[in-house]
């Protein structure tokens, strides 16, 4: 029987998207997942058949190859039953033309929403929803200036920083302002999407159509622009797109994980263009900013959270995406327990008091390295080295997870200890190990053994 009358499909799908978003990069989520729609949910025997709509066969094929398992897993978790997800290409309004209507056309809130959707912007990525502190104050001020004088102030604007620090949010906030002012046509896309569009255009001989899509906008927002590096034809097309938009008085805003000078295989002429405006970074969120982000994200989800809980979470989790993931976990826990979580529940989930090992002892990072190296049969030099084969890479990720999660070391300190790696590498390692702990019961047991060796047993 159809279950659409019994469950709130919109609420279910929003929960699935929220969970999936914490697992993917912003570029991948925006390119492949954000536009998906849950069309139907039907009960077939003991399982749920979930039909999900996407707007192209290219997106469908990519999802089936990369992300269908993740979507199915989260769907089953939210529905609390085994789910099978089937992708279906649906006819949707083409996203080829992002040019808005007449300049002085009277706009309603509904039409604003349509313009925002056509521009590929998220409705909640506004300046009003952006928490500001020392680590992002400069970038915020620059973005605000661009929104007031696009094409004049800081053109291009290049924002760089680690994973989950708010680059995409800040970039899209500029688009929101311009659309609501009715002044510009706006387009947001990832570097990966720009590349895929060009590849498809060359394949199907529709290059002029793609050029029109990108070159006729007045505000071009390119997320993860480093993706185009090392691709000569893509860099060539972006160079001319960039020049055309600037020549017509338009604005270009880009984000990246590093400044232009550090993007390997980026053409010198592009590096020069990127540096001609303003280059500004966003650092890791400090405690006050993390607490503010927790409160904002909770409010957006309709989730009640008091200041004590927000500060407890912020004190123990540094990554913004990890913060969002923890909120999702809290909601799930409340659903399972059938009650609101208390502060002690949250502390237990955060493992604030350290691992339950029956009598812990103070350990040093070197002791953790020795235990991990001995357990996996690799040397400390290999753990700190550059080799990335699985024999070394996985123990190294486990090491970074333990230093971060159990010893509560800052991201930068963990990276320094493990061969001078940056904080994004540490975040990625911690996420990967955490996911394996959730999915793999055998690894859960292995991790328990490692913790006992570290915190209880003599080395």
Secondary structure, DSSP 4 states (H G I P E B T S, - for coil): -B-TTTS-HHHHHHHHHHHHHTTS-HHHIIIIITT-EEEEEEEETTEEEEEEEES-HHHHHHHHHHTHHHHHHHHHHHHTS-EEEEEEE-----SS----S-TTPPP-HHHHHHHHHHTT--TT-SSTT----TTTHHHHHHHHHHHHSTTTSSSSEEEEESTTSSHHHHHHHHHHHHHHHT---EEEEEHHHHHHHHHHHHHHT-HHHHHHHHHT-SEEEEESGGGGTT-HHHHHHHHHHHHHHHHTT-EEEEEESS-GGG-TT--HHHHHHHTTSEEEEE----HHHHHHHHHHHHHHTT----HHHHHHHHHH---HHHHHHHHHHHHHHHHHHTSPPPHHHHHHHHTTT----SS-----HHHHHHHHHHHHT--HHHHHSS--SHHHHHHHHHHHHHHHHTS---HHHHHHHTTS--HHHHHHHHHHHHHHHHH-HHHHHHHHHHHHHHHTS--
